Amino acid sequence: MARTPALDAFDLRLLDLVQRDNRLTSETLGARVGLGATAVQRRLKRLRAAGVIEADIAVIAPRAVGQRVQMVVLVSLERERADIIDRFKASIRATPEVMNGYYVTGDADFMLVVSTRDMEEYEQFTRRFFYRNPDIRSFKTMVVMDRVKAGFALALDTDGAVPVGGSVASRKPA
């Protein structure tokens, strides 16, 4: 991955807009932040190449596609060794039922968000994913009763700048 660039106020305003609606045209984005469409395209390309924008996604309503049950699962590993942690991270990335996976501190080692069609499918998932893995000491499942908010939008200081690698971009656009 490329070195993360310093982010100026234009970048932050663009990021704020595209994280909420990535279907906005370059012309619309440019009008909202005070740049031309070509400048917007160049900036977005740079932000994607640097890994600041990780993905352009659609948030899908789980029930609309038959995924009626979501769970938050806390997972504790037998031992905290780098190879075990790395192996479990790889299994999370490779498993489609796991929507989100976090390596965390506290009472558990990982927190997962899992989605399945029903509880029977979740039981099969637990047998395959947890019980067959000797590195897992325990897991605790919490069934989601209602998804109150879904998204990945970060709260951004659109008037400021972000210090990156020892340098800080100007707080105001030129």
C-alpha positions in Angstrom: 0.0 0.0 0.0 1.2 3.5 -0.8 2.2 6.0 1.9 -0.9 7.7 3.3 -1.1 11.3 2.0 -1.7 14.3 4.2 -5.4 15.2 3.9 -6.4 18.8 3.2 -9.9 20.3 3.7 -10.9 19.4 0.1 -10.0 15.8 0.7 -11.9 15.6 3.9 -15.0 17.2 2.4 -14.8 14.8 -0.5 -14.4 11.8 1.8 -17.4 13.0 3.9 -19.6 13.2 0.8 -18.6 9.9 -0.9 -18.8 7.9 2.3 -22.4 8.8 2.6 -23.3 8.5 -1.1 -20.6 7.1 -3.5 -23.0 7.5 -6.5 -22.5 11.3 -6.6 -20.9 12.4 -9.9 -17.6 14.2 -10.1 -19.4 17.3 -11.2 -21.8 17.2 -8.2 -18.9 16.5 -5.8 -16.9 19.3 -7.4 -19.8 21.8 -7.0 -20.2 20.9 -3.4 -16.5 21.3 -2.4 -15.4 24.0 -4.8 -13.3 22.0 -7.3 -13.6 21.0 -10.9 -14.7 17.5 -11.9 -11.2 16.5 -13.1 -9.6 17.6 -9.8 -12.2 15.6 -7.9 -11.4 12.5 -10.0 -7.6 12.9 -9.5 -8.1 13.3 -5.7 -10.4 10.3 -5.4 -8.0 8.2 -7.5 -5.1 9.2 -5.2 -7.2 8.5 -2.1 -8.1 5.0 -3.4 -4.5 4.2 -4.4 -3.3 5.3 -1.0 -5.9 3.1 0.8 -7.7 6.0 2.4 -10.8 4.8 0.5 -10.8 1.1 1.1 -13.9 0.2 -0.9 -16.9 1.5 -2.7 -19.8 -0.5 -1.3 -23.6 -0.7 -1.1 -25.2 -1.4 2.3 -27.9 -4.1 1.7 -30.9 -4.7 3.9 -30.2 -8.3 5.2 -33.9 -9.2 5.3 -34.3 -8.2 1.6 -32.0 -11.0 0.6 -33.2 -13.6 3.1 -30.6 -13.0 5.8 -33.1 -12.8 8.7 -30.7 -13.4 11.6 -27.7 -11.4 12.6 -25.5 -12.2 15.6 -22.7 -10.4 17.5 -20.2 -13.1 18.5 -17.4 -12.7 21.0 -14.6 -15.2 20.4 -11.8 -16.2 22.8 -8.7 -18.1 21.5 -6.9 -20.8 23.4 -3.6 -18.9 23.3 -2.6 -15.5 22.1 0.2 -16.4 19.7 0.9 -14.5 16.5 0.4 -17.6 14.3 -2.9 -18.5 15.9 -4.2 -14.9 15.6 -3.1 -14.6 12.0 -4.7 -17.9 11.1 -8.0 -16.9 12.7 -7.9 -13.5 11.0 -7.5 -15.3 7.7 -10.4 -17.6 8.5 -12.6 -14.5 9.2 -11.7 -12.9 5.9 -12.5 -16.2 4.0 -15.9 -16.8 5.6 -18.9 -15.1 3.8 -21.2 -15.3 6.9 -18.9 -13.0 8.8 -19.8 -9.5 7.8 -17.4 -7.7 10.1 -14.5 -9.0 12.2 -12.6 -7.1 14.8 -9.5 -8.1 16.9 -10.3 -6.5 20.2 -9.1 -6.0 23.8 -11.1 -7.0 26.9 -13.0 -10.2 27.7 -12.7 -11.6 24.2 -10.0 -11.7 21.5 -12.4 -11.1 18.5 -15.8 -9.6 17.9 -17.7 -10.8 14.8 -20.9 -9.8 13.2 -22.4 -12.8 11.5 -25.5 -13.0 9.2 -27.4 -16.1 8.3 -30.9 -17.1 6.9 -32.0 -18.6 10.2 -30.9 -20.2 13.5 -30.5 -23.6 11.8 -28.0 -22.1 9.4 -26.2 -20.4 12.3 -25.9 -23.7 14.1 -24.3 -25.2 11.0 -22.0 -22.2 10.8 -20.9 -22.6 14.5 -20.2 -26.3 14.0 -18.0 -25.6 10.9 -16.4 -22.3 12.0 -16.0 -22.7 15.8 -16.2 -26.3 16.9 -13.8 -27.6 14.2 -11.2 -25.0 15.1 -8.9 -26.3 18.0 -7.6 -22.7 18.5 -10.9 -21.5 19.8 -11.5 -21.7 23.6 -15.0 -20.3 23.6 -17.5 -18.1 21.9 -20.5 -16.2 23.1 -23.4 -15.3 20.7 -25.7 -12.4 21.1 -28.7 -12.4 18.7 -29.4 -9.0 17.1 -33.1 -8.0 17.8 -33.1 -4.9 15.7 -30.5 -3.2 13.5 -30.7 0.4 14.6 -27.9 1.8 12.4 -25.8 0.4 9.7 -23.0 2.0 7.9 -19.3 2.8 7.8 -19.4 6.6 7.8 -16.7 8.2 10.0 -17.2 11.5 11.7 -14.8 13.8 9.9 -13.6 17.3 10.7 -14.3 18.8 7.3 -12.9 22.2 8.3 -9.6 20.8 9.5 -6.7 18.7 8.4 -5.4 15.3 9.4 -1.7 15.0 10.5 -0.1 12.1 8.7 3.4 10.9 8.9 4.6 14.0 10.8 3.1 16.5 8.3 -0.2 18.4 8.5 -2.1 19.7 5.5 -3.4 23.2 5.7 -6.6 23.7 7.7 -8.4 25.7 5.0 -8.4 25.2 1.2 -6.4 27.6 -0.8 
